[in-house]
């Protein structure tokens, strides 16, 4: 993978994770983060430049979907789950 496409892929990965952390619903947030990590790990061994570009284009479309879904989720927010409100144990 060329250095520029590697940087582009890493930037896209970080952007997708960053946007996914804005989901207001805990389950959507955790699912999106897990799915993004799994997809990038699954495709890390791809060497074909054409296939890499196709995967990058798909990831860009997915990033836009995540952004739209986050925005919609913020319009219809709900209360946090108990698991989100837990305090960390004090030591």
C-alpha positions as CSV (number, residue, x, y, z in Angstrom):
1,X,0.0,0.0,0.0
2,X,1.4,3.4,-0.9
3,X,2.1,5.8,1.9
4,X,-0.6,8.3,0.8
5,X,-3.3,5.6,0.6
6,X,-2.2,4.2,4.0
7,X,-2.6,7.7,5.5
8,X,-5.9,8.1,3.8
9,X,-7.1,4.8,5.2
10,X,-5.9,5.6,8.7
11,X,-7.6,9.0,8.5
12,X,-10.8,7.4,7.4
13,X,-10.6,4.8,10.2
14,X,-10.1,7.5,12.8
15,X,-12.9,9.6,11.4
16,X,-15.3,6.7,11.5
17,X,-14.5,5.8,15.1
18,X,-14.7,9.5,16.1
19,X,-18.1,9.9,14.5
20,X,-19.4,6.6,15.9
21,X,-18.6,7.8,19.4
22,X,-21.3,10.5,19.0
23,X,-24.2,8.0,18.8
24,X,-26.5,8.8,21.7
25,X,-27.7,5.2,22.0
26,X,-25.1,3.0,23.8
27,X,-26.0,-0.1,21.8
28,X,-25.6,1.7,18.4
29,X,-22.4,3.3,19.6
30,X,-20.8,0.0,20.7
31,X,-22.0,-1.9,17.7
32,X,-20.6,0.7,15.2
33,X,-17.2,0.9,16.9
34,X,-17.0,-2.9,17.0
35,X,-18.1,-3.3,13.4
36,X,-15.6,-0.6,12.1
37,X,-12.7,-2.3,13.9
38,X,-13.7,-5.7,12.6
39,X,-14.1,-4.5,9.0
40,X,-10.7,-2.8,9.0
41,X,-8.9,-5.8,10.5
42,X,-10.6,-8.1,8.1
43,X,-9.3,-6.0,5.1
44,X,-5.9,-5.1,6.4
45,X,-4.1,-7.7,4.2
46,X,-5.6,-6.5,0.9
47,X,-2.8,-5.5,-1.5
48,X,-4.7,-4.9,-4.8
49,X,-4.9,-1.0,-5.3
50,X,-8.2,-1.3,-7.2
51,X,-9.8,-3.3,-4.4
52,X,-8.3,-0.9,-1.8
53,X,-9.8,2.1,-3.6
54,X,-13.2,0.3,-3.7
55,X,-13.0,-0.4,0.0
56,X,-12.1,3.3,0.7
57,X,-15.0,4.5,-1.4
58,X,-17.3,2.2,0.5
59,X,-15.9,3.4,3.9
60,X,-16.5,7.0,2.8
61,X,-20.1,6.2,2.0
62,X,-20.4,4.4,5.4
63,X,-18.9,7.5,7.1
64,X,-21.6,9.7,5.6
65,X,-24.3,7.2,6.7
66,X,-22.9,7.3,10.3
67,X,-23.0,11.1,10.3
68,X,-26.6,11.1,9.2
69,X,-27.6,8.5,11.7
70,X,-25.8,10.3,14.5
71,X,-27.7,13.5,13.6
72,X,-31.0,11.7,13.5
73,X,-30.3,9.9,16.8
74,X,-29.6,13.3,18.4
75,X,-33.1,14.5,17.3
76,X,-34.8,11.6,19.1
77,X,-32.5,11.1,22.1
78,X,-33.5,8.8,25.0
79,X,-32.3,8.4,28.5
80,X,-29.0,6.8,29.1
81,X,-28.8,3.1,30.1
82,X,-27.7,2.1,33.5
83,X,-24.5,0.7,32.1
84,X,-23.6,4.2,30.9
85,X,-24.2,5.9,34.3
86,X,-22.0,3.6,36.3
87,X,-19.3,5.3,38.3
88,X,-15.8,4.0,38.1
89,X,-14.7,2.4,41.4
90,X,-12.6,4.6,43.5
91,X,-9.3,3.3,44.7
